[in-house]
Amino acid sequence: MKAYKQRFYLTLRQLEKEFNACRSRSDAYKDRKENLNWITLSRQLTLVKNTQP
């Protein structure tokens, strides 16, 4: 089995999108005590991708 180590150099816009996604998950728990599982997050991501280019 081989393992690969990769680095990703994200732009500021890409980093902002990632941090906003993390923030929305933590805010959902903090505000509504709602645990967002993988299926829920996947559905939300699909909706966001379809509405925002």
N, C-alpha and C positions, 0 to 999 in steps of 0.2 A: 504494500500500500504506500502510495506517495502522498506527501503533503506539500501544498504550495502556500507560500506566504505572499500576499499581494497588498499593495498600498493603493489607496484611492485618494486622489487629490480633487476634492470637491470645490466648486465655485462657491462664492458667498450665497448666491441664490439657492443652490442645492442644499447647502448647510441650513439655511433659513427654513426651507421646506421640511427638512428632517427634524429640526428642533420644534417646529410648530406641530408636527405629528406627535412627537413625544409629549409636548405640552398639552395637547388636546386630550390625550389618554390620561395623564395625571390629573388634569382639571376635572374630567368626568368622574374620577374616583373621589377627588376632594369635594366637589360640589354636590354630587348625587349619590355617592357611595356605590357607584356602578363599576363593576369589573368588566372591561371590554375584552372579550376573548378574540381569538384569531379570526373566527368566522365573521364576527361583527365588524372588526377592523377591515377585513378584506372587502366586505360589502360597501363600507363607507369609502374606502379607497377607490373602488370602481366608480362610485357615484361622482367623486371629486374629479377623477380623471376624465370622465365624460363631460363634465360641466366646465372644467378649466383646462385649457390647452397647455 
